[in-house]
Amino acid sequence: MTTLDASALASIFIEDAHSPTVRAWLRVQSSAPAVSSFAAAEFAAVVGRRLRMRLLPRDAAASLLAVFDTWLAAEAEAVDVVPEDHHVAATFVRRFDLGLRLPDALHLAVALRLGLELLTFDARQAAAARALGVACDPASAA
């Protein structure tokens, strides 16, 4: 099973350069992707940011979140972030050679705990994942 970080998750619902890749990836998966509670919150933050930047009107933002919630309930497996994930993420950001930001480290901690592959379009996060022993889906940034 594969978990999606915010970059991959947003590309499903908001058209960007990675949208065709992630949508094609979803079509060939034999299992539902895992989406952490943190990734879901990050997606909501992306929508909120687009609203504040006036890239989305309020009704479109609300509609987008409703579509996401429906998809999450029907097409994905929601997984919780647990307190230990925060501790593990903190150790990852202390590894300065990885260059991780805390949100990326938290995605990696969840993936590591659950034995999940990671799908991301963030090249630095993909490299850090591999260095930490977290498999990255081949569609991930190289």
C-alpha positions as CSV (number, residue, x, y, z in Angstrom):
1,M,0.0,0.0,0.0
2,T,1.1,3.5,-0.7
3,T,0.5,6.7,1.2
4,L,0.2,10.1,-0.5
5,D,1.9,13.2,0.8
6,A,0.2,16.6,0.3
7,S,1.9,17.3,-3.1
8,A,0.5,14.0,-4.6
9,L,-2.9,14.4,-2.9
10,A,-3.4,18.0,-4.1
11,S,-2.6,16.9,-7.7
12,I,-5.6,14.6,-7.7
13,F,-8.0,17.5,-7.1
14,I,-6.2,20.6,-8.2
15,E,-4.9,20.7,-11.8
16,D,-1.1,21.0,-11.9
17,A,1.9,19.6,-13.7
18,H,1.7,16.3,-11.7
19,S,-2.1,15.7,-12.1
20,P,-1.9,13.4,-15.1
21,T,0.8,11.3,-13.4
22,V,-1.0,10.9,-10.1
23,R,-4.4,10.2,-11.8
24,A,-2.8,7.6,-14.1
25,W,-1.1,6.1,-11.0
26,L,-4.5,5.9,-9.2
27,R,-6.1,4.0,-12.1
28,V,-3.6,1.2,-12.0
29,Q,-3.4,0.7,-8.2
30,S,-4.8,-2.6,-6.8
31,S,-5.3,-1.2,-3.4
32,A,-6.7,2.1,-2.0
33,P,-4.1,4.7,-1.2
34,A,-3.5,5.6,2.5
35,V,-4.1,9.2,3.5
36,S,-3.0,10.3,6.9
37,S,-5.0,12.6,9.0
38,F,-2.1,15.1,8.6
39,A,-2.2,14.8,4.8
40,A,-5.9,15.5,4.8
41,A,-5.4,18.6,7.0
42,E,-2.6,19.8,4.7
43,F,-4.9,19.4,1.7
44,A,-7.5,21.5,3.4
45,A,-4.8,24.1,4.1
46,V,-3.8,24.1,0.4
47,V,-7.5,24.8,-0.5
48,G,-7.6,27.5,2.1
49,R,-4.5,29.1,0.8
50,R,-5.9,29.1,-2.8
51,L,-9.0,30.8,-1.4
52,R,-7.0,33.5,0.4
53,M,-4.9,34.1,-2.7
54,R,-8.2,34.6,-4.6
55,L,-7.4,31.6,-6.9
56,L,-10.7,29.9,-5.8
57,P,-14.0,31.5,-4.9
58,R,-15.4,30.4,-1.5
59,D,-18.1,28.2,-3.0
60,A,-15.6,26.4,-5.2
61,A,-13.3,25.8,-2.2
62,A,-16.1,24.4,-0.2
63,S,-17.1,22.2,-3.1
64,L,-13.5,21.0,-3.5
65,L,-13.3,20.0,0.2
66,A,-16.6,18.1,-0.1
67,V,-15.3,16.2,-3.1
68,F,-12.2,15.4,-1.3
69,D,-14.1,14.2,1.8
70,T,-16.3,11.9,-0.4
71,W,-13.2,10.5,-2.2
72,L,-11.4,9.9,1.1
73,A,-14.4,8.0,2.5
74,A,-14.9,5.9,-0.6
75,E,-11.6,5.6,-2.4
76,A,-8.8,5.8,0.2
77,E,-7.9,4.4,3.6
78,A,-7.7,7.1,6.2
79,V,-4.9,6.5,8.7
80,D,-4.3,8.4,12.0
81,V,-1.1,10.1,13.0
82,V,-0.1,8.9,16.5
83,P,2.0,10.7,19.1
84,E,5.0,8.5,18.3
85,D,5.0,9.7,14.7
86,H,5.8,13.2,16.0
87,H,8.8,11.9,18.0
88,V,10.1,10.0,15.0
89,A,9.6,13.0,12.7
90,A,11.6,15.2,15.2
91,T,14.5,12.8,14.9
92,F,14.3,13.0,11.1
93,V,14.5,16.8,11.1
94,R,17.5,16.6,13.4
95,R,19.3,14.7,10.6
96,F,20.4,17.9,8.9
97,D,21.8,15.8,6.0
98,L,18.3,15.0,5.0
99,G,17.1,18.6,4.7
100,L,13.6,17.7,5.8
101,R,10.9,20.1,6.8
102,L,8.7,18.9,9.7
103,P,5.6,18.2,7.5
104,D,7.6,16.0,5.2
105,A,9.2,14.2,8.1
106,L,5.8,13.5,9.6
107,H,4.7,11.9,6.3
108,L,7.8,9.8,6.4
109,A,7.3,8.8,10.0
110,V,3.7,7.6,9.3
111,A,4.9,5.7,6.2
112,L,7.7,4.0,8.2
113,R,5.4,3.0,11.1
114,L,2.9,1.5,8.8
115,G,5.3,0.0,6.3
116,L,3.9,2.0,3.4
117,E,5.4,3.3,0.2
118,L,5.4,7.0,-0.3
119,L,4.1,8.8,-3.3
120,T,5.5,12.4,-3.4
121,F,6.5,14.9,-6.1
122,D,9.0,16.5,-3.7
123,A,12.5,15.4,-4.8
124,R,14.1,16.2,-1.5
125,Q,11.5,14.3,0.4
126,A,11.8,11.3,-1.9
127,A,15.6,11.2,-1.5
128,A,15.2,11.5,2.3
129,A,12.6,8.7,2.2
130,R,15.0,6.4,0.4
131,A,17.8,7.3,2.9
132,L,15.5,6.4,5.8
133,G,14.5,3.1,4.2
134,V,11.0,4.2,3.2
135,A,10.2,2.9,-0.3
136,C,9.0,5.5,-2.8
137,D,6.6,4.6,-5.5
138,P,8.3,4.7,-8.9
139,A,6.1,7.7,-9.9
140,S,7.7,9.7,-7.1
141,A,10.2,12.4,-7.9
142,A,13.7,11.0,-8.5
